[in-house]
């Protein structure tokens, strides 16, 4: 359905600058729009000014840890796909991160190609979500029921039925 609205954008958040550089370099050839942050507060500032599609977040960071950042992302930017990355986590942290909405919880050191596969999976999810959004917009425009006027029970039921048929959930 035409070009994507933009490139897939990825936010990398890690307080260890050599790891942050390694991560950025690992995704350089994937044509993603890459943003980096060395802490959670800076990451929130980036999220407020740039549309981010996915984030790779370190669990242990000073000031704001990865779980707190994940909670903020879920609260403010719920459509962002998140992978948690840690060198110190365990099952308890993994369960908590998953409950908070992380798609994956990966332990360091991680093999770069394995991480690229995971990010590629998030990219594919994003592509499908974008395609779904575009199709719903096209269907609403083509098969909308905006010309139906009224608030009676019968009209409201008819609108609901049309919505279910035209835009199945």
C-alpha positions in Angstrom: 0.0 0.0 0.0 2.7 2.5 -0.9 5.6 3.7 1.2 5.8 3.5 4.9 5.2 6.8 6.7 8.9 6.7 7.8 11.6 4.3 8.6 11.3 2.0 11.6 12.7 3.9 14.6 14.7 2.3 17.3 15.7 3.7 20.7 18.8 2.1 22.4 19.1 2.9 26.1 22.2 1.7 28.0 24.4 3.5 30.5 27.5 1.7 29.3 28.7 3.8 26.4 30.8 1.0 24.7 27.7 -1.2 24.7 25.6 1.6 23.4 28.1 2.2 20.5 28.3 -1.5 19.8 24.5 -1.7 19.6 24.3 1.4 17.4 26.9 -0.1 15.0 25.1 -3.4 15.0 22.0 -1.9 13.5 23.7 0.7 11.2 23.3 -1.5 8.1 19.6 -2.3 8.8 18.4 1.2 7.6 16.6 1.8 10.9 16.3 5.3 12.3 18.5 4.9 15.4 18.4 7.1 18.6 20.6 6.5 21.6 20.4 7.4 25.3 22.6 6.6 28.2 19.9 6.9 30.8 16.2 6.7 31.4 15.5 10.4 31.8 17.2 11.3 28.6 15.3 8.5 26.9 12.0 10.1 28.0 13.1 13.4 26.5 13.8 11.7 23.2 10.4 9.9 23.4 8.6 13.2 23.8 10.1 14.7 20.7 10.6 11.8 18.3 8.2 9.0 17.2 9.8 5.7 18.4 8.6 2.3 17.3 10.7 0.0 19.4 13.2 0.3 22.3 16.0 -1.8 23.5 16.5 -1.0 27.2 19.1 -2.0 29.7 17.7 -3.1 33.0 20.3 -1.7 35.5 21.0 2.0 35.1 21.5 4.8 37.5 18.7 7.3 38.3 16.0 5.5 36.4 16.3 1.7 36.0 15.0 -0.1 33.0 11.8 -1.4 34.6 10.8 2.2 35.6 11.5 3.4 32.1 9.4 0.5 30.8 6.5 1.5 33.0 6.8 5.1 31.8 6.8 3.9 28.2 3.7 1.8 28.7 2.0 4.7 30.4 2.9 7.4 27.9 3.7 5.6 24.7 1.9 2.2 24.8 2.5 1.3 21.1 6.3 1.1 21.5 7.6 -2.4 21.3 10.2 -3.0 24.1 13.0 -5.5 24.6 14.8 -5.5 28.0 18.5 -6.3 28.0 20.5 -7.1 31.1 23.7 -8.5 32.4 22.3 -8.9 36.0 18.8 -10.1 35.6 17.1 -13.3 36.7 13.8 -15.0 36.3 12.1 -12.6 38.7 13.1 -9.5 36.6 12.2 -11.3 33.4 8.7 -12.1 34.7 8.2 -8.5 35.9 9.4 -7.0 32.6 7.1 -9.3 30.7 4.2 -8.4 32.9 5.0 -4.7 32.4 4.8 -5.2 28.6 8.3 -6.1 27.4 8.2 -8.4 24.4 11.6 -10.0 25.1 13.9 -10.2 28.1 17.5 -11.0 26.9 20.7 -11.5 29.0 24.1 -10.0 28.2 26.4 -10.8 26.7 24.2 -11.3 23.7 25.2 -12.4 20.3 24.7 -9.5 18.0 23.2 -11.5 15.2 20.6 -13.0 17.6 19.7 -9.5 18.8 19.4 -8.3 15.2 17.0 -11.2 14.6 14.8 -10.1 17.6 14.8 -6.5 16.4 14.0 -7.7 12.9 10.9 -9.5 14.5 9.8 -6.2 16.1 10.3 -4.5 12.8 8.0 -7.0 11.1 5.4 -6.5 13.9 5.6 -2.8 13.3 5.2 -3.3 9.5 2.1 -5.4 10.1 0.7 -2.8 12.5 1.3 0.0 10.0 -0.3 -2.0 7.2 -3.3 -2.8 9.4 -3.7 0.9 10.3 -3.6 1.9 6.7 -6.1 -0.7 5.7 -8.5 0.3 8.5 -8.2 3.9 7.4 -8.9 3.0 3.8 -11.9 0.8 4.7 -13.4 3.5 7.0 -13.1 6.0 4.2 -14.6 3.7 1.6 -17.3 1.9 3.7 -17.9 4.5 6.4 -21.4 5.1 7.7 -21.0 8.8 8.4 -24.1 9.5 6.3 -26.3 7.6 8.7 -27.9 10.1 10.9 -29.6 9.5 14.2 -29.1 8.2 17.8 -32.0 5.9 18.1 -31.4 2.4 19.3 -32.0 1.0 15.9 -29.5 3.3 14.2 -26.8 2.7 16.8 -27.3 -1.1 16.5 -27.0 -0.7 12.7 -23.8 1.3 13.0 -22.3 -1.2 15.4 -23.2 -4.1 13.0 -21.6 -2.2 10.1 -18.5 -1.6 12.1 -18.2 -5.3 13.0 -18.6 -6.4 9.4 -16.4 -3.8 7.8 -13.7 -3.7 10.4 -13.5 -7.1 12.2 -11.5 -7.1 15.4 
